[in-house]
Amino acid sequence: MNSTIAMMLGVSIFLAFCAIWALIWGVRSKQFDDYEKFLGGTKYDSEEALNDAYRMEQRKKESGYKPPD
């Protein structure tokens, strides 16, 4: 029983270090830097689509909608 828990703990710690390493690697190699996605995203939206999104946000605020935690 104790050896199983030790093995599970060891594997969990190893996987956590792998995940942290992958995150640090992604940040250092600028995998998450995508300025064009946000800045250029509105180029292809029509004015009507943007107005619809704005109206939907206003309705959410007026109705007191709050996303679940």
MIGUFI-244111 format. One record per residue (C-alpha): x, y, z. Coordinates in pm, whole numbers, plus 50000, padded with zeros to 5 digits. Layout:
N
<node X="X" Y="Y" Z="Z"/>
...
***
This chain:
69
<node X="50000" Y="50000" Z="50000"/>
<node X="50274" Y="50247" Z="50096"/>
<node X="50476" Y="50167" Z="49784"/>
<node X="50171" Y="50240" Z="49566"/>
<node X="50119" Y="50578" Z="49730"/>
<node X="50491" Y="50658" Z="49695"/>
<node X="50484" Y="50561" Z="49328"/>
<node X="50172" Y="50771" Z="49264"/>
<node X="50329" Y="51065" Z="49446"/>
<node X="50650" Y="51032" Z="49246"/>
<node X="50466" Y="51014" Z="48913"/>
<node X="50249" Y="51311" Z="49009"/>
<node X="50551" Y="51523" Z="49098"/>
<node X="50724" Y="51421" Z="48774"/>
<node X="50416" Y="51516" Z="48568"/>
<node X="50386" Y="51847" Z="48752"/>
<node X="50748" Y="51931" Z="48670"/>
<node X="50686" Y="51838" Z="48305"/>
<node X="50386" Y="52069" Z="48292"/>
<node X="50577" Y="52356" Z="48453"/>
<node X="50868" Y="52301" Z="48214"/>
<node X="50630" Y="52305" Z="47914"/>
<node X="50471" Y="52629" Z="48035"/>
<node X="50807" Y="52798" Z="48089"/>
<node X="50927" Y="52675" Z="47747"/>
<node X="50612" Y="52814" Z="47582"/>
<node X="50652" Y="53153" Z="47747"/>
<node X="51022" Y="53178" Z="47662"/>
<node X="50970" Y="53076" Z="47298"/>
<node X="50683" Y="53327" Z="47268"/>
<node X="50420" Y="53063" Z="47190"/>
<node X="50156" Y="53273" Z="47363"/>
<node X="50237" Y="53606" Z="47195"/>
<node X="49977" Y="53653" Z="46923"/>
<node X="49920" Y="54024" Z="46883"/>
<node X="49757" Y="53988" Z="46542"/>
<node X="49481" Y="53768" Z="46678"/>
<node X="49341" Y="54043" Z="46896"/>
<node X="49434" Y="54346" Z="46690"/>
<node X="49344" Y="54201" Z="46351"/>
<node X="49040" Y="54008" Z="46467"/>
<node X="48803" Y="54298" Z="46417"/>
<node X="48914" Y="54353" Z="46057"/>
<node X="48688" Y="54073" Z="45941"/>
<node X="48387" Y="54153" Z="46160"/>
<node X="48114" Y="54355" Z="46000"/>
<node X="47976" Y="54660" Z="46172"/>
<node X="47646" Y="54479" Z="46220"/>
<node X="47815" Y="54185" Z="46396"/>
<node X="47998" Y="54421" Z="46631"/>
<node X="47673" Y="54607" Z="46709"/>
<node X="47498" Y="54276" Z="46781"/>
<node X="47774" Y="54175" Z="47022"/>
<node X="47749" Y="54514" Z="47194"/>
<node X="47371" Y="54482" Z="47231"/>
<node X="47406" Y="54132" Z="47373"/>
<node X="47653" Y="54258" Z="47635"/>
<node X="47414" Y="54541" Z="47726"/>
<node X="47126" Y="54293" Z="47771"/>
<node X="47345" Y="54079" Z="47999"/>
<node X="47428" Y="54380" Z="48214"/>
<node X="47065" Y="54494" Z="48232"/>
<node X="46933" Y="54151" Z="48329"/>
<node X="47190" Y="54117" Z="48606"/>
<node X="47347" Y="53809" Z="48447"/>
<node X="47651" Y="53682" Z="48634"/>
<node X="47851" Y="53381" Z="48514"/>
<node X="47873" Y="53092" Z="48759"/>
<node X="48186" Y="53073" Z="48971"/>
***
